[in-house]
Amino acid sequence: MNISAIVAVSILVPFAGFLLNFLFGSKIPKSLVSIIGCGSILIALAMNIMLFVSALDGPATITYFNWIHAGSFSVDFSFLIDRLSVLMLLIITGVGFLIHLYSVGYMHDDDAYFRYFAYLNLFVFFMQMLVMGSNYLIAFIGWEGVGLCSYLLIGFWYKNTNYNNAAKKAFIMNRIGDLGFLIGIFWIFNQFGSINYKEVFAGAQGFIINNNYNDTVIIFITVLLFIGAIGKSAQIPLYTWLPDAMAGPTPVSALIHAATMVTAGIYVIVRSHVLYSLAPFTQDIIAIVGITTAFFAATIGLAQNDIKKVLAYSTVSQLGYMFVALGVGAYGSGMFHLMTHAFFKALLFLCAGSVIHAMGGEQDMRVMGGLRKKLPITFITMLTGTLAISGIPPFAGFFSKDEILAKAYEHNPILWVVGLITAVITAVYMFRMLFLTFYGNFRGDAHQESHLHESPSTMTIPLMVLAVLSLVGGFLGIPEVFGGKHILNDYFAPIFSDIATVPHTGTVLSHSMEFILMAVSVGLVLVAIYFASRMFIKKTAEGMDEEPKGFAKLLANKYYVDEIYDTLIVKPADWFSGFIYRFLELDFIDGMVNGIGRATNYSGKTIRKLQTGHIGFYLFAMTICIVILILINNFFIS
């Protein structure tokens, strides 16, 4: 099978799975729906493994046809297969397949089982299109497609009004970012005469050769693309949609927050790394937004009681770390953390789903506790994910997060300090979640306790696979200070070779300094875990029910950001739209249209009275009209 056919199968099979389940899923057994849904992603994964092997020999652009040709604007329907795209494809379909398999058990009793798998398949299809596209337009189609699918999946249980509102919120906030992304694409075409990656980045090389950094046009382009990334990857100020996205089924949360949608913004910036390396000003903005978001979201996570909300704010925070890496030019480090995060965050969400499944749908950690004996597999795997995200060696998060912190220190020690504090806070809120859920005494009711049980194998097998990946995934980036070989850096070397001439800013860490930074980070995290155990393992139900006060109340209410947005943006927008509707739509436009209709009716009713049916009246009217015509002819026309 040639590479063109492999790419076609990889991207079309998930779409075929969507069509089959969406059109015929209600008429076929659930087992067949599962086979179609999971099988299509498994086939795509197999194809992507073949593409991975192929990409090691060099990049390839697969063109199927010329899609748009208008004047100087030409876009091919083509896909770029290189080391960056295939790594993303493996994450999307690899983690995606495990989430599909998990969903077989988690969603088994749902009436819309077929529709759920159809939407999941469509999500993977669009995400693959985003990643494989060889130009910004193909990527934008996938970009919009995953936005649509997120709306469908977040609001999957559409009979719940709150869930519908969460879906609309995600859709609308993403549209804000999408507008920036779209304008950025227009500007790229205006500057480079093309939106194909190869031609755009070749044109950007001229800026590097001429040592032309922080060009105004490049800054505007990169900022606009970054606005799109802020929306998709949930950074300040467009992050509030992501915690509300917990309205969807838990496997959806794992898919959106780990392997697909939220990583789209990271991918687009890494793909456009040549442009960003020409704009240090934009990179500084990215680093500041990233570290601010990481710290801000982590503090909110400290006071959340919904197990999924804790993980949601954790996702926002971890994405902030990735943006810090991109902001300091460490694109490989950002991708490294994207990969490890996909493993341990998918694991954590699916473990949360296992807990919720055992608790009969309950998500409040205040009524959990003592579950480790009832759910041993879920406990061990969630412990693995918690250790990984907390940065404890040798788990995956240790290698990727500390690499970002080291790069941040080289760029600006202040970034490192804030990142280190955020890492400590991360350990506190993650172990708070673990201790409140699995330790102490059970705080739920007798009915919940009687139904506690470990999840079926379709759910626990993905947990175990992801736990292994969360343990060994970091070994792809063993730092030189440990005498290891950073396999991922070598893998990405051809991708980032085009920015090798960009001057390095900041200091270069010695091995001894790098080891000290790691030791400080791990030491503080271990101390944080110790204090978390003292605070939360023996937490009583009475203590959990106390109303938070002071700063804790501020954190529990998420700094009232949603309320601020509602007051400053939503309510004025509603008032203005209501004003426009009442006065422009109803009074002016509708009034004008209805007025014409009323005038026509009135004139018709009035004029028809002239039709009396009396011949004498008609003769009299005719005589009067003739006299009038004669007068007009004699006095006005003549």
N, C-alpha and C positions, 0 to 999 in steps of 0.2 A: 504494500500500500504506500503510495507516494505521500509526500508531506501535505500536498493540497487536499487530498482525500481525507487524511487524518484530521486536519483542521476542520473540514466540513462536518465530519462525523462528530467531532468533539463539541462543536457549537450547536449543531442541529438536533442531536439526540435529546438533550434536555428540552428543547422546544417541542419536539415530537411527543415527549412524555407529557408536557403541559397540554397539548391538544387532545391526546388520547384520554387523559383523566378528566379534563374539563368538559369534553363533549360526551364522553361515554361512561365516565366514572360512576354516575348514579345508577347505571344499569348493570354494572359488573360487580363481582364480589370484592370485598375489601382486600382480600389477599392478593388479587390481581392488581388492584390499585397500588398496593405496596410494592409489588414486583416492578410495575411500570415506573413508579416514582423513584425507587431506590436503584433499580437496574439502569435507568437512563444516566444517572449520575455516576454509577460505577463504570459504565462504558466510557463516559467522558473522561473519568479519571485514568482509565487504561490508555486512552488516546493521548492524554496529556503527559503521561509517563514516556510515551514514545516521542512526543515533541520535546520533552526535556533532554532526552538522549540526543536528538537531532540538533538542538540548540547549542550543545556543547561544541559542535563543529563550526558554529558561526551563525549569525542571524540570517533570517530569510523573510522576504516580503511576499505574501501569497495574494495575488490579484485575481479576482474572479471576473470583474467587468468594470468598465468606466461608468460610474453612477451618475455624476452630474458634470455637465460641460456647458458653461455659459460665459462667453468671452474669454477672459484670462483666468476665470475660476474653473478649476477642474478637480474633481474628487473621484478617486477610485474606490470601489468597494473591495477593500483589501485588508489583510491582517498581518501584523508584525510578530514574528516568532523569534524571540531572543531570550537571553538568560533571565531578564527581569520579568517578562510576560509569563514565561513558563513556570517560574517559581510561584507567581501569584496564582496561576491556573492550578497548580498542585495544591496550594492552600485552599483555594475555593472549592475544588471538587473533592479533595481529600477530607477536609473537615466537614464540608457540605454533605458528603456521603454518610459520615458518622451521624450527623444531625438528622438526616433522612431516616437512617436505620433506627435511631432513638425514637423518632416520631411515630414509628409503627406501634410501639408500646404506649407511648404517652398519649397519643390522639386516637387510640383504638375505638373508644366509645363515642367519639364525636359524630354527630349526624352529617356534618359536611366534610367527612374524611377525604373524599375524592377531591373536593375543591381546595382543601389545604395542600395536598400533594401537588396539585396542578400549579398553585401559586409558588410553592417552593421551587419546582422545576423551572418556572418562568424566571424566577429570581436568579437562579444560577445561569440561565441562558443570557440574560442581560448583563450580568456581572462579567461573564466570559467575553462578551462583545466589547465591554468597556476596556478590559485588559488587553485584548488581542488587537483592537483597532490600530491601524497604522497611521491614522490621522485624527485630528481633534474632533472631526464631525462624527466619525464612527464611535469614538469614545463618548461623545456627547449623547448619542442615541442610547448606549448602554447606561450612561449616567442618569438620563431621564427614566429609563426603564426600571432601574433599581429603585428610583424614587416612587414610581407607580406601584411596584410590588410591595414596597414597605408600607404604603398606604393600605393596600389590600390585606396585608398580613397583620399589621398593627390593629386594624379594625375588623379582623376576621370574625370576631363574635359581635357582629354589627347590631344585634338587638339591644346591646348595652350602649346607652347614649354617651357615657363617659369614654368608652373605648372609641366610639366614632369621633368624638372631639379630639382624642389623642392622635388618631390617624390624620385628621384634618390639620392639626397643629404641625405634625411632622411634614406633611405635604407642603403646607404654606411656607414654613420656615426654610425648607429646602429650596423652594422656588426663589427666595431672596438670594441665596447663594448662587443658584443656577443662573440668575440674571447676570451676576458678575462674571461667571464663567463664560457665558455666551458672548458678552461684550468683549471679553478678553480674546476669544477666538476671532471675532471680527477685527480686532486691533492687530492680531498676529498676521492675518491675511493682508491687512493694509501695510504692515511693515515689511513682511517677507515675501508677499505675493503668492503664498501657499499656506495651507494648513496641514500638509503632510509632515510628519515628524522629521523625516530624513532631510527634507529641503529646509525646514525651519531651523533645525539645529546646525545644518551646514552654513546657513546664512549668519547664524549667531557666532560662528567661529571667527568671522571677520571682526567682531567686536573684541574678541579675546586677542587676536593678532595685533589689533591696534591699541590694546590696553585701554579699551573704552568701557569703564565700569560705571554703574549708576547712571546710565543714559536714561533720560526722562521717560522715553517711550517704553524701554524695557522695564523700568520700575512700574509704570502703569499696567503693563501686560501682566507682570508677575503678581502684582497686588490683586488684580481682577481675578486671576486664576486662584489665588489664595482665598479670596472671598468665597468662591465656589467650594473650596476645600473646607473652609470654616463651617459652611452649611452641612455638607455631607459628613464631615468628621467631627461635628458637634463641639466646636470650640467657642469660647467667649467671642461675641455675645449671642451666637446662634446655637447654643448647646441645650436649651431647655426642652427641645422636642425629644431628646433621647431618653431621659428618665421616664417621660410619659409613654414612651414606646413599649414599656413593660406591660401595657394593656394587652398585647398580643400573646399567643401561646408561648410558653417558655422556650421551646426549641427555636421559635422565630427570633427570640431575643439572642440566643446563641448564634444564630446565623447572621443577623444584622450586626451584632456587636463584636463578633470575633473574626469571621472569615470574609465577609463581603462588604456591605454598604459603607460602614464607617471607615474602612481602609481605603475607600476609593479616593478620598482627598489626599491621603498620603501617597498613593500610587501616582496620581496625576503630577504632583510636585516632583517626585523622584523621576518620573518619566521626562519632566521638563527641567531637569537639573541644570542643563547648560544655560538656560535663560536665568535661573535663580542664582547661579554662580556669577552671573554678570551684574547682579543687583544686590550687593551687600546690604544696602538700605532695607530692601524687602526681607532679606534673611534675618536682619535684626528684629524686624517687626514679627516675623514668624516665631523666633526664639522667645520674644517677650510674651506674645499671646500664648504660646505653648506652655511656658513655665507658669504663667499666671493661671491658666486653666487647670493645669495639673494640681497646683496647690489649692486653688479655690474649690474644685470638685472634691478633692480628698477631704477637706475639712467638713464638707456637707455629708460625706459618707460616714463620718463619725457618729452622727446622730439619727441615722435612718433606721427604722424598725422593720420595714418591708425587706425581706431577704433579696428580692430582685432589684429593689431601688439601691441597695448598697452596691451591688454589682454594676448597676447602671452608672452610678457616679464614679465607680472604679474605672469603668471603660473610658469615660470622659477624661479622667485623670491620666490614664495610661496613654491615651491618644496625645495628650499634652506632652508627655515625654518624647513621643515620636516626632512631634513638631519641633521640639527643642533640638533634636538631632538634625533635622532638616535645616533648621535655622542656623546651626553652626557649620553647615556643610558636610556633616557626617551622614550622607545618604545611605551608605551601606549599613551603618548602625541603626538608622531608622527602620530599614527593611528587616534587619535582624530582630528588632523588638516587635515589629509587626508580626513576624512569623511565630516567635515564642508566645506572644500575646494571643495569637489565634489558638494555640494549643491550650494554654492554661485558662483563658477566659471562656472558651467553648466548654471546657471541662467544668469550670465553676458554675456556669449557667445550667448545664445539664444536671449537675449535682443538685443545684437548687430546685430544678424541676423534679428530681427524684424525691427530694424532701417534700415538696408541695404535693406530689402524687401520693405519698404516704400519709400526709396530713389531710387528705380529702379536699385539697384546694386552698388550704390556709397558707398565707405568706408572712404573717406577722411573727417575728422571732420571739416576741414576748410570751407567746403561748407554746413555744417549742421547748427544747431542753432534753438532755438525756437520750438522744436518738442514736448514739453511736452503737449501742447494743442491739437495737432493732434494725438498723441500717448499716451493717458493718462495711459493705463494699462502698456505699455512698460516702461514709465517713472517711475511709482510707483515701479514696480518690479525691475528695474535697480537701482533705489535709494536704495532699500532694499539690493541688492547684493553689492552695493558700500559701504554702511554702515557696512555690514558684513565683507568684506575684509579689511576695514579700522580699524576694531577692536573697534567699538563703541558699548557699552553695550545697550541693552541686546542681540544684534545680535550674531550669532554663532561664527563668527571669533574672537570676543572679548575673549571668554572663551578659545578657543584652542590656539590662538596666544599668549595670555598673559601667558598661562600655559607653553608654550615653552620658552618664555622669562624668566620666573621665574626659570625654570630648568637650563637654560643657565647661569643665574646669580649665581646659586648654584655652578656650575661647574667652571666658569671663568667670572668675571664681564666684561671683555673686550668683550666677546661674547654678553652679554646683551646690552652693549653700541652700538655696531654695529647693533644688531638686532633692537634696539629702533630707531636708525637713519633710518634704512630701513623701519620701520613701518611708520615713519613720511613721508618719501618720497612716500611710497605706497599711503597714504592718499592724497598727493598732486596730483600725476598723475592720480589717480582714479577719484577724484573730478574735475580735469581738463577735463577729458573725459566726465564726466556727464554734466558739465557746458557748454562746447563747443557744446555738442550735443543737449541739451534740453533747454538751456537758451539763452537769447539775441534774436536777430533778425535772421530770416532765411537767410542764405548766399548763397543758391543754386539759380538755375535759375527758371524762371516762370513755365517751364514744370515740373520740379521736384516738385515744390510747389503744383501744381494743382493735382498731383497724391498722395500726402501724405494721408495716411489712416492707421488706426489701423489694425493689423494683424488678420486673421481669428481665430476662437475659437480653432481650432486644434493647433494653435501656442500659443495663450494666456493662455489656460488652463495649459499647462506645466509650463509656466512662473509663474503663481499664486501658483501652488503646490510647486515649487522650492523656491519661495519667502517665503512661510510659513516655509519650512524646514530650510531656511537660518535664519529665525527668532528664531525658537524654537530648532533647532538642538544642540545649545550650552548648553541647559539645561541638557543634558546627562553628562555634566562634570562641574557642579557647584562647585567651590572650597570651601574648609572648612572655609575660611575666611568670606564667606557670610553665613555660617551656613548650607550649602547645602551638598548633598551627591553626590560624584563623581560616578555615576552609571557605567560609562565606565571603570573606574579603577577596580571596583568590578567585572565587566564582564570579564575583561582580566586577573584577578588574577590567575586563573588556568593555563593560557598560559605562564605567566612569572614566575611561581613559581619555575621553574628549575634554575633560576639565583638568587634566594633569598639569597644564601650564598656568592654572589660576593660582596666584600667590596665596600661601597659607598665612592666616592671621592668628595671633596668639602664640602661646608657648607650646613646646612639645614635651610631654611628660617623660621623665626617666622611669625606669622600671621600679626603682625604690619608691618614688612618689606615687606611682600607680598602685603599688601594693599597699601603701599607707592609706590612700583614699578608699580602697576596697575594704581594708580592715576597719576603718572608721565607720563606713557604711554598714557593714555586717554587724559590728559591735553594737551600734546604736539600735539597729533593728532588733537584735536579740534582747536588748534591754527593754525595748518597747513591747516585745512579745511577753516578757516576764511580767511587766506591769499590767498588761492586758489580762493575763491569766489571774492575777491577784484581784483585778477589778470585776471580771465578768464570769468566772467559772462558778462562783457561789452567789451570783446575782439572784435575788429572790423575786417572786412574782410581785410582791408588794412594792419593792424598789423599782421594778420595771413600769409599774402603773403610775408612778409619780409624774406630775406635770413638769416638763423641763422649764427651767427658769434662766434668766439672764442670757449669757452667750449660748448656752445649750439650746435655749428656745429659738434663738436666731438661726442656729445650725439646723435644728429640727424643721424649721420653716424655710430652709434653703435660702437664707438671706432675703426672703420675700421678693426674689427676683421676678417670679411669675406675677406677683401682685403689682410690682412696679411696672412691668411690661403692660399689664392689663390697664393700669391707670394712665400711663403715658402714651400708649400706642393703641391698644385694642379699643378702649372706650371712645377716645377721640375719633378713631376710624369708623366705629359703629355710628357715632353721632353724625359724622360728616356724610357717611353713606346714607343714613336715614334722612338727613337734610336734602341731599341730592335726590333721593327717591321721592320725597314728598313734594318738593317745589319744582324740581326740573322734570322728573318723570311724570308724576301725577298731575301737577297743576299746569305745567307748560306743554310738554309733549302730548300727554294724554288729553289735556284740555284743548289743544289745538286740533288734534285728530277728532275728538268727540264734538268739538264746536263745528267743524266742517260738516260732520254727519247731522248734527241738529239743525244747522242752517239749511242743509239740503232738504231735510224732512219738512221744516217750516215753510220753505219756499214752495215745495211741492204741494203741501196742504193748502197754501194760500192761492197759488196760481190755478189749481184745479177747480176753484170756485167759479172761475170764468166760464167753465164748461157747463152752462145752465141747460142746454138742450132747446132753448127758445130761438126760432129763426129770426124773429124781430130784433132780438138783442144782438145777434150776430151781424145783421144788416146795419144796425146802428153803429156797432163797433167798427165795421169795415169802412163806413162813411167817415167816421172820426179819424181813422188811420190815414185814409186817402187825403183828407184835408190837411193833416199834419205833414204828410209827405210833400204835398204841394207847397206848403209854407216853407218847409226846410229847403226845398229846391229853389224857391224864388228869393228867399232872404239870406240864405247861408251859402249855398253852393254857387248860385249865379253871382 
